[in-house]
């Protein structure tokens, strides 16, 4: 496995190829960086040029070149291809035999590029980067997916690695074990083939043409057929139809998740970028793929927010505006709340500061209306969320076990009706804690007690999340300090004897055992003793004086 440092820059600075089927032949376009394009323009004799559009494209007797960094790349490429189709430009062709599987029909390509143009993907093209990304994957993972690709090729199918794995590899993020594979072919037939030949078990969903491949390596392998999706109403589950790679990628959420690595034995390692995703990765920008993306699936809004907060990307102005517009215009009452919570948990479980969720994003994108249509972020709620983030940060610094998801959910949906909370897909423990709000009963002056043992007993029956909520409500320095002092004490204080020791002293089984152990703990909290022998002596004295 090679190190992937500056891998993204290497791709950005390299040439990308592009292929179109036209009149039984293949047209190849070489897409260069602006620097290389200008150097080439100066080097080529004008007598050799057939066609030239300054700073955009040039064609000589053998090759076609485009400046891939031009802000008008898409506009100029459409213009160029239209002239080729109309017969105005006679351009060099290549043998179809060698490149047939790499290209797209020129008429279909034009239609798609025009569609991309309407949705402001001005860097869109069908670019192929011939840099073998497979060398940068861990060896076992690389060997495994290539084996799957060989089996797919045996059936005449194409297999691709798509989405997060390719994206994170290019920006040098640590790779998880989630592998998203895309198949051009019959997915059910592929699964059956793998079971018969390799004894793989699988789960297949015929309705959505997706499946999960079980394996012994611990990878989470989701495989989907290339498909298009149609939505009957906003937020509904889609109807799925078979499609090609180009159409499949266009149904996704953001450009950065459309990068594809070809795994076919003849083309393995080639990276495809059809929407200028490489540039969006470089700029850490989240550009939505089409104007109806959020209407079709509003969870993409939450996903974009999560990327902005957890992976330091930024929603583009267009994506922000489309988010707000979609939440305002469309009715998502049929959206399953389970799906919203699944996406929300990815963000709310994060053990890092997500204060910008309320401070910046919720003030602009009211995405929690997907849970409750009347949700409003008032000043009090906003302030409490920021307090909660500071307290959760302290809990992380002290390595305390606090359910971040629950604390954040309670703050944002404080005082919600019990009937609504019980409809949410949260655990019985979470719902009970949320509904009863026991932290409101904590005396805010508890810390004035002089006896550390009595002070400890005041808080010991509260869950960590309840104590954090108490600190949010009573956000005063001394109260907060005492709450965290108590939580740390929970981790530290140990009773050096147990019930078996007390039974050996002659005490009978019953509630007295717990009572004595707590009294031993009281003495430890008062710094009367720490060692086991002193605890045994103290317990024995209690038993002799009080229980015999």
C-alpha positions as CSV (number, residue, x, y, z in Angstrom):
1,X,0.0,0.0,0.0
2,X,1.5,3.3,-1.1
3,X,1.2,6.5,1.0
4,X,-1.5,8.7,-0.4
5,X,0.0,12.1,0.5
6,X,-0.8,14.7,-2.1
7,X,-2.7,12.2,-4.2
8,X,-5.4,14.7,-4.9
9,X,-2.8,17.2,-6.1
10,X,-1.2,14.6,-8.4
11,X,-4.6,14.0,-10.0
12,X,-5.4,17.7,-10.4
13,X,-2.0,18.3,-12.1
14,X,-2.4,15.3,-14.5
15,X,-4.1,14.9,-17.8
16,X,-7.5,13.3,-18.0
17,X,-8.8,11.4,-21.0
18,X,-12.3,11.4,-22.4
19,X,-14.0,9.2,-25.0
20,X,-17.0,9.5,-27.2
21,X,-18.6,7.0,-29.7
22,X,-19.2,8.7,-33.0
23,X,-20.0,7.1,-36.4
24,X,-18.6,3.8,-35.5
25,X,-15.3,5.3,-34.2
26,X,-14.0,6.8,-31.0
27,X,-13.2,10.4,-30.4
28,X,-10.6,10.9,-27.7
29,X,-10.2,14.3,-25.9
30,X,-7.1,15.0,-23.8
31,X,-8.0,17.4,-20.9
32,X,-4.9,19.3,-19.7
33,X,-4.2,21.7,-16.9
34,X,-4.3,25.3,-17.8
35,X,-0.5,25.6,-17.6
36,X,0.1,22.6,-19.8
37,X,-2.6,23.8,-22.3
38,X,-0.9,27.1,-22.7
39,X,2.5,25.5,-23.1
40,X,1.1,23.3,-25.8
41,X,-0.6,26.3,-27.5
42,X,2.7,28.1,-27.8
43,X,4.5,25.0,-29.0
44,X,2.2,23.8,-31.8
45,X,2.8,25.3,-35.2
46,X,-0.3,27.2,-36.3
47,X,-0.1,25.4,-39.6
48,X,-0.8,22.2,-37.8
49,X,-4.0,23.5,-36.1
50,X,-7.4,22.4,-37.5
51,X,-9.5,24.2,-34.9
52,X,-8.6,26.5,-32.1
53,X,-10.6,28.4,-29.4
54,X,-8.1,30.4,-27.4
55,X,-7.7,29.2,-23.8
56,X,-10.4,26.5,-24.3
57,X,-9.5,23.9,-26.9
58,X,-7.4,23.1,-29.9
59,X,-7.3,20.3,-32.4
60,X,-4.4,19.3,-34.6
61,X,-4.1,16.4,-37.1
62,X,-3.9,13.7,-34.5
63,X,-5.2,15.0,-31.2
64,X,-7.9,17.1,-29.4
65,X,-7.0,19.1,-26.3
66,X,-9.1,21.0,-23.8
67,X,-8.2,23.2,-20.9
68,X,-9.9,21.3,-18.1
69,X,-9.4,24.2,-15.6
70,X,-11.4,26.7,-17.7
71,X,-14.4,28.1,-15.9
72,X,-16.3,27.7,-19.2
73,X,-15.2,24.1,-19.7
74,X,-18.7,22.6,-20.0
75,X,-20.0,25.4,-22.2
76,X,-17.1,25.1,-24.6
77,X,-17.2,21.3,-24.6
78,X,-20.9,21.3,-25.5
79,X,-20.2,23.8,-28.2
80,X,-17.4,21.7,-29.6
81,X,-19.3,18.4,-29.5
82,X,-22.3,20.0,-31.2
83,X,-20.1,21.0,-34.1
84,X,-18.7,17.5,-34.4
85,X,-22.2,16.0,-34.5
86,X,-23.3,18.6,-37.0
87,X,-20.3,17.8,-39.2
88,X,-18.8,21.2,-38.9
89,X,-15.7,19.8,-37.3
90,X,-13.8,16.9,-38.7
91,X,-11.8,15.5,-35.8
92,X,-9.3,12.7,-35.3
93,X,-10.7,9.3,-34.5
94,X,-9.3,6.2,-32.9
95,X,-9.9,2.5,-33.4
96,X,-13.2,1.4,-31.8
97,X,-11.8,-2.0,-30.8
98,X,-9.4,-0.7,-28.3
99,X,-11.5,2.0,-26.6
100,X,-15.1,0.8,-27.1
101,X,-15.7,0.1,-23.4
102,X,-14.4,3.5,-22.2
103,X,-16.7,5.8,-24.0
104,X,-20.2,7.2,-24.2
105,X,-22.3,7.8,-27.3
106,X,-21.7,11.4,-28.3
107,X,-25.4,12.2,-28.6
108,X,-26.2,10.8,-25.2
109,X,-23.1,12.5,-23.8
110,X,-24.3,15.8,-25.2
111,X,-27.7,15.4,-23.6
112,X,-26.2,14.6,-20.2
113,X,-23.7,17.5,-20.4
114,X,-26.6,19.9,-21.1
115,X,-28.5,18.4,-18.1
116,X,-25.4,19.0,-16.0
117,X,-25.1,22.5,-17.3
118,X,-28.6,23.4,-16.2
119,X,-27.6,22.4,-12.7
120,X,-24.5,24.6,-12.7
121,X,-21.8,21.8,-13.0
122,X,-19.6,24.0,-15.1
123,X,-16.6,21.6,-14.7
124,X,-18.5,18.5,-15.8
125,X,-17.0,16.2,-18.4
126,X,-16.6,12.4,-18.7
127,X,-13.0,12.5,-17.4
128,X,-10.8,9.4,-17.0
129,X,-7.7,9.7,-14.8
130,X,-5.3,6.9,-15.5
131,X,-3.7,6.9,-12.0
132,X,-3.9,3.4,-10.4
133,X,-5.6,4.2,-7.1
134,X,-5.7,0.5,-6.2
135,X,-2.0,0.8,-5.2
136,X,-3.1,3.1,-2.3
137,X,-5.7,0.7,-0.8
138,X,-4.7,-1.8,1.9
139,X,-3.5,-5.0,0.3
140,X,-6.1,-7.4,1.6
141,X,-8.9,-5.0,0.7
142,X,-7.4,-4.5,-2.8
143,X,-7.1,-8.2,-3.5
144,X,-10.6,-8.9,-2.3
145,X,-12.4,-6.3,-4.4
146,X,-10.3,-7.2,-7.5
147,X,-11.4,-10.8,-7.0
148,X,-15.0,-9.7,-7.0
149,X,-14.4,-7.6,-10.2
150,X,-12.9,-10.6,-11.9
151,X,-16.0,-12.7,-11.1
152,X,-18.2,-9.9,-12.4
153,X,-16.1,-9.7,-15.6
154,X,-16.5,-13.4,-16.0
155,X,-20.3,-12.7,-16.4
156,X,-19.7,-9.8,-18.7
157,X,-20.4,-7.2,-16.0
158,X,-18.5,-4.2,-14.8
159,X,-17.8,-3.5,-11.1
160,X,-16.8,-0.2,-9.6
161,X,-15.8,1.2,-6.2
162,X,-17.8,4.4,-5.6
163,X,-18.4,7.1,-3.1
164,X,-16.8,7.5,0.3
165,X,-13.9,5.1,-0.1
166,X,-12.6,6.8,-3.2
167,X,-13.3,10.3,-1.8
168,X,-11.5,9.7,1.5
169,X,-8.6,8.0,-0.2
170,X,-8.0,11.1,-2.3
171,X,-8.1,13.5,0.6
172,X,-6.0,11.3,2.8
173,X,-8.6,10.5,5.5
174,X,-8.4,7.2,7.3
175,X,-10.4,4.5,5.5
176,X,-13.2,2.7,7.3
177,X,-14.4,-0.8,6.3
178,X,-17.5,0.4,4.4
179,X,-17.2,-0.6,0.8
180,X,-19.8,0.7,-1.7
181,X,-19.7,-1.2,-5.0
182,X,-21.6,-0.5,-8.1
183,X,-22.4,-3.2,-10.7
184,X,-23.3,-2.8,-14.3
185,X,-25.1,-6.0,-14.7
186,X,-27.7,-8.3,-13.1
187,X,-27.0,-8.0,-9.3
188,X,-29.0,-11.1,-8.3
189,X,-27.3,-13.2,-10.9
190,X,-23.9,-11.9,-9.6
191,X,-24.8,-12.8,-6.1
192,X,-25.9,-16.3,-7.2
193,X,-22.6,-16.7,-9.1
194,X,-20.6,-15.7,-6.0
195,X,-22.5,-18.1,-3.8
196,X,-22.0,-21.0,-6.2
197,X,-18.4,-20.4,-6.9
198,X,-17.1,-18.8,-3.7
199,X,-19.7,-19.9,-1.2
200,X,-20.5,-16.2,-0.3
201,X,-23.7,-15.5,1.6
202,X,-25.7,-12.4,0.7
203,X,-28.8,-10.4,1.3
204,X,-30.6,-9.2,-1.8
205,X,-33.3,-6.5,-2.1
206,X,-35.1,-7.0,-5.4
207,X,-37.2,-3.8,-4.9
208,X,-34.2,-1.5,-4.7
209,X,-31.7,-3.7,-6.6
210,X,-29.3,-3.6,-3.8
211,X,-27.6,-6.1,-1.6
212,X,-25.1,-6.9,1.1
213,X,-22.3,-9.4,0.7
214,X,-21.2,-11.3,3.8
215,X,-17.5,-11.9,4.1
216,X,-14.9,-13.1,6.6
217,X,-12.7,-9.9,6.5
218,X,-15.1,-7.7,8.5
219,X,-15.9,-5.4,5.5
220,X,-19.3,-3.9,5.2
221,X,-19.9,-4.5,1.5
222,X,-23.0,-2.9,-0.1
223,X,-23.5,-3.6,-3.8
224,X,-26.0,-1.9,-6.0
225,X,-27.0,-2.2,-9.6
226,X,-26.6,0.9,-11.7
227,X,-30.0,2.5,-11.4
228,X,-32.2,5.5,-11.7
229,X,-34.7,6.5,-9.0
230,X,-38.1,8.1,-9.3
231,X,-39.9,9.7,-6.3
232,X,-43.7,9.8,-6.2
233,X,-43.7,12.5,-3.5
234,X,-41.1,14.4,-1.6
235,X,-39.2,12.2,0.9
236,X,-40.8,9.0,-0.4
237,X,-38.8,5.8,-1.0
238,X,-37.9,5.7,-4.7
239,X,-39.0,3.5,-7.5
240,X,-35.9,2.0,-9.1
241,X,-35.2,1.3,-12.7
242,X,-32.0,-0.1,-14.3
243,X,-29.7,2.4,-15.8
244,X,-26.1,3.0,-16.9
245,X,-23.2,4.3,-14.8
246,X,-23.7,8.0,-15.9
247,X,-27.3,8.0,-14.9
248,X,-26.6,6.2,-11.6
249,X,-24.1,8.8,-10.5
250,X,-26.4,11.7,-11.3
251,X,-29.0,10.4,-8.8
252,X,-26.5,10.8,-5.8
253,X,-26.3,13.7,-3.3
254,X,-23.1,15.7,-3.8
255,X,-20.5,15.8,-6.4
256,X,-17.8,14.6,-4.1
257,X,-19.6,11.3,-3.7
258,X,-19.7,10.6,-7.4
259,X,-16.0,9.7,-7.9
260,X,-15.6,6.1,-9.3
261,X,-12.7,3.7,-9.4
262,X,-13.0,1.1,-12.2
263,X,-12.2,-2.4,-11.0
264,X,-12.6,-4.3,-14.3
265,X,-9.4,-6.4,-15.0
266,X,-8.8,-4.4,-18.2
267,X,-9.3,-0.9,-16.6
268,X,-8.5,-1.4,-12.9
269,X,-7.6,1.6,-11.0
270,X,-8.8,4.3,-13.4
271,X,-10.7,7.1,-11.7
272,X,-13.8,8.6,-13.3
273,X,-14.9,12.2,-12.5
274,X,-18.0,13.3,-14.4
275,X,-19.0,16.4,-12.3
276,X,-15.8,18.2,-11.4
277,X,-15.7,16.4,-8.1
278,X,-11.9,16.6,-8.0
279,X,-12.1,20.3,-7.8
280,X,-14.8,20.3,-5.2
281,X,-12.7,17.9,-3.1
282,X,-9.8,20.3,-3.4
283,X,-11.9,23.2,-2.3
284,X,-13.8,21.1,0.3
285,X,-17.0,22.3,-1.3
286,X,-20.4,20.5,-1.2
287,X,-22.2,21.0,-4.4
288,X,-25.6,19.3,-4.8
289,X,-26.0,17.3,-8.0
290,X,-29.3,18.6,-9.3
291,X,-32.1,21.0,-8.4
292,X,-34.5,18.4,-7.3
293,X,-32.1,16.4,-5.1
294,X,-33.3,17.7,-1.8
295,X,-37.0,17.5,-2.9
296,X,-36.5,13.8,-3.7
297,X,-34.6,13.0,-0.5
298,X,-34.4,15.7,2.2
299,X,-32.0,13.5,4.3
300,X,-29.4,14.7,1.9
301,X,-29.6,18.1,3.6
302,X,-28.8,16.5,6.9
303,X,-26.0,14.6,5.2
304,X,-24.5,17.8,3.8
305,X,-24.7,19.4,7.3
306,X,-22.9,16.4,8.8
307,X,-20.2,16.6,6.1
308,X,-19.7,20.3,6.8
309,X,-19.4,19.8,10.6
310,X,-17.6,16.5,10.9
311,X,-15.4,16.5,7.8
312,X,-14.8,20.3,7.5
313,X,-16.5,20.7,4.1
314,X,-18.7,23.7,3.3
315,X,-22.1,23.7,1.7
316,X,-22.0,25.9,-1.5
317,X,-24.2,28.9,-1.6
318,X,-26.4,27.1,-4.2
319,X,-26.7,24.0,-2.0
320,X,-27.6,26.2,1.0
321,X,-30.2,28.0,-0.9
322,X,-31.7,24.9,-2.4
323,X,-31.8,23.4,1.2
324,X,-33.9,26.3,2.5
325,X,-36.1,26.4,-0.6
326,X,-36.9,22.6,-0.4
327,X,-37.7,22.7,3.4
328,X,-40.0,25.7,2.7
329,X,-41.8,24.4,-0.4
330,X,-42.2,20.7,0.1
331,X,-44.4,18.6,2.4
332,X,-42.3,15.9,4.0
333,X,-45.1,14.5,6.3
334,X,-44.7,11.0,4.6
335,X,-41.0,10.9,5.4
336,X,-40.3,8.1,7.9
337,X,-39.0,9.5,11.1
338,X,-36.8,6.4,11.5
339,X,-34.8,7.5,8.5
340,X,-34.4,11.0,9.9
341,X,-33.1,9.7,13.2
342,X,-30.7,7.3,11.5
343,X,-29.1,10.2,9.7
344,X,-29.3,12.5,12.8
345,X,-27.5,10.0,15.0
346,X,-24.4,10.0,12.8
347,X,-24.1,13.7,13.7
348,X,-25.3,13.8,17.2
349,X,-23.2,10.8,18.3
350,X,-20.0,12.5,17.2
351,X,-17.5,13.0,19.9
352,X,-16.4,16.4,18.8
353,X,-17.7,20.0,18.9
354,X,-20.7,20.5,16.7
355,X,-21.8,23.9,18.0
356,X,-22.0,25.3,14.5
357,X,-25.0,23.0,14.0
358,X,-27.1,25.5,16.0
359,X,-24.9,28.6,15.9
360,X,-24.7,28.7,12.1
361,X,-26.6,26.0,10.3
362,X,-29.9,25.7,12.1
363,X,-30.4,29.4,11.9
364,X,-30.2,29.2,8.1
365,X,-31.5,25.6,7.4
366,X,-34.4,24.5,9.6
367,X,-33.7,20.9,9.0
368,X,-35.2,19.6,12.3
369,X,-38.6,20.4,10.8
370,X,-38.1,17.0,9.2
371,X,-38.8,15.6,12.8
372,X,-41.4,18.2,13.9
373,X,-42.9,20.6,11.5
374,X,-43.3,23.3,14.2
375,X,-39.7,23.2,15.3
376,X,-38.2,26.6,16.0
377,X,-34.7,27.4,17.2
378,X,-35.2,30.2,19.7
379,X,-32.5,32.2,21.5
380,X,-32.8,30.1,24.7
381,X,-32.5,26.8,22.9
382,X,-29.5,28.1,20.8
383,X,-27.7,29.3,24.0
384,X,-28.3,26.0,25.7
385,X,-27.0,24.0,22.8
386,X,-23.8,26.0,22.9
387,X,-23.5,25.4,26.7
388,X,-24.1,21.7,26.1
389,X,-21.3,21.5,23.6
390,X,-18.9,23.1,26.1
391,X,-20.0,20.6,28.7
392,X,-19.7,17.6,26.4
393,X,-16.2,18.8,25.5
394,X,-15.3,18.7,29.2
395,X,-16.7,15.2,29.4
396,X,-14.5,14.1,26.5
397,X,-11.4,15.8,28.0
398,X,-12.0,13.7,31.2
399,X,-12.9,10.6,29.3
400,X,-16.3,10.4,30.8
401,X,-19.0,8.1,29.4
402,X,-21.8,10.4,28.3
403,X,-24.3,9.8,25.5
404,X,-23.8,12.8,23.3
405,X,-26.8,12.0,21.1
406,X,-29.2,12.0,24.0
407,X,-27.9,15.3,25.5
408,X,-28.1,17.1,22.2
409,X,-31.6,15.7,21.4
410,X,-33.0,16.7,24.8
411,X,-31.6,20.3,24.5
412,X,-33.1,20.9,21.0
413,X,-36.5,19.2,21.8
414,X,-36.9,20.3,25.4
415,X,-40.4,20.0,26.8
416,X,-41.8,17.9,24.0
417,X,-44.9,16.0,24.7
418,X,-44.5,12.5,26.1
419,X,-46.7,11.1,23.3
420,X,-44.4,12.5,20.6
421,X,-41.2,11.3,22.3
422,X,-42.6,7.8,22.6
423,X,-43.1,7.7,18.8
424,X,-39.4,8.4,18.2
425,X,-37.1,5.6,17.4
426,X,-35.1,5.9,20.6
427,X,-34.5,3.4,23.3
428,X,-36.8,2.9,26.3
429,X,-34.0,4.2,28.5
430,X,-33.5,7.3,26.5
431,X,-37.2,8.1,26.3
432,X,-37.7,7.6,30.0
433,X,-34.8,9.8,30.9
434,X,-36.1,12.5,28.4
435,X,-39.7,12.4,29.6
436,X,-39.1,12.4,33.4
437,X,-36.5,15.2,33.4
438,X,-35.2,14.2,36.9
439,X,-32.3,16.6,36.6
440,X,-34.8,19.5,37.3
441,X,-35.1,18.1,40.9
442,X,-31.4,18.6,41.7
443,X,-30.8,21.3,44.3
444,X,-28.6,23.9,42.6
445,X,-26.9,24.5,46.0
446,X,-26.1,20.9,46.7
447,X,-22.4,21.7,46.6
448,X,-22.6,23.8,49.8
449,X,-22.8,20.5,51.8
450,X,-19.6,20.2,53.8
451,X,-19.6,16.4,54.0
452,X,-18.2,15.0,50.7
453,X,-20.0,11.7,51.3
454,X,-23.4,13.3,51.6
455,X,-22.7,15.4,48.6
456,X,-21.8,12.3,46.6
457,X,-25.0,10.6,47.7
458,X,-27.1,13.6,46.5
459,X,-26.0,12.9,42.9
460,X,-25.1,9.2,42.7
461,X,-28.5,8.0,41.4
462,X,-28.6,10.4,38.4
463,X,-27.4,9.3,35.0
464,X,-24.4,11.2,33.5
465,X,-26.7,12.7,30.8
466,X,-29.0,14.0,33.6
467,X,-26.1,15.6,35.4
468,X,-25.0,17.3,32.1
469,X,-28.5,18.6,31.6
470,X,-28.5,19.9,35.2
471,X,-25.3,21.8,34.4
472,X,-26.8,23.2,31.2
473,X,-29.8,24.6,33.2
474,X,-27.6,25.8,36.1
475,X,-24.7,27.1,34.1
476,X,-22.7,28.6,36.9
477,X,-19.0,27.9,37.4
478,X,-19.2,26.3,40.9
479,X,-22.2,24.1,40.0
480,X,-20.5,22.9,36.8
481,X,-17.2,22.2,38.6
482,X,-18.9,20.2,41.2
483,X,-20.9,18.2,38.7
484,X,-17.7,17.2,36.9
485,X,-15.9,16.6,40.2
486,X,-18.6,14.1,41.0
487,X,-18.6,12.4,37.6
488,X,-14.8,11.9,37.9
489,X,-15.2,10.6,41.4
490,X,-17.5,7.9,40.1
491,X,-14.7,6.7,37.9
492,X,-12.1,6.9,40.7
493,X,-13.7,5.7,43.9
494,X,-13.5,2.0,44.5
495,X,-14.8,0.0,47.5
496,X,-11.9,-2.4,48.3
497,X,-14.2,-5.0,49.9
498,X,-17.4,-6.8,48.7
499,X,-20.4,-8.7,49.9
500,X,-18.5,-12.0,50.2
501,X,-16.2,-10.4,52.7
502,X,-19.2,-9.3,54.8
503,X,-20.8,-12.8,54.6
504,X,-17.5,-14.3,55.8
505,X,-17.7,-12.0,58.8
506,X,-21.0,-13.6,59.7
507,X,-23.4,-11.0,58.3
508,X,-26.5,-12.5,56.8
509,X,-27.7,-12.0,53.3
510,X,-29.9,-8.8,53.1
511,X,-30.0,-5.1,52.6
512,X,-27.5,-4.6,55.4
513,X,-24.7,-5.7,53.0
514,X,-25.3,-2.8,50.7
515,X,-25.7,-0.4,53.6
516,X,-22.3,-1.3,55.1
517,X,-20.6,-1.1,51.7
518,X,-21.9,2.4,51.2
519,X,-20.8,3.4,54.7
520,X,-17.3,2.1,53.8
521,X,-17.4,4.2,50.6
522,X,-18.5,7.2,52.7
523,X,-15.3,6.9,54.8
524,X,-13.2,6.6,51.7
525,X,-14.8,9.8,50.3
526,X,-14.0,11.5,53.6
527,X,-10.3,10.3,53.2
528,X,-10.5,8.3,56.4
529,X,-8.8,5.3,54.8
530,X,-8.1,3.8,51.3
531,X,-6.6,0.3,51.8
532,X,-8.5,-3.0,52.0
533,X,-7.4,-3.9,55.5
534,X,-8.7,-0.6,57.0
535,X,-12.0,-1.2,55.1
536,X,-12.3,-4.7,56.5
537,X,-11.6,-3.5,60.0
538,X,-14.2,-0.7,59.7
539,X,-16.8,-3.1,58.4
540,X,-16.1,-5.7,61.1
541,X,-16.5,-3.0,63.7
542,X,-19.9,-1.9,62.2
543,X,-21.1,-5.5,62.2
544,X,-20.1,-6.1,65.8
545,X,-21.7,-2.9,67.1
546,X,-24.8,-2.6,64.9
547,X,-25.8,-6.0,63.5
548,X,-25.1,-8.6,66.1
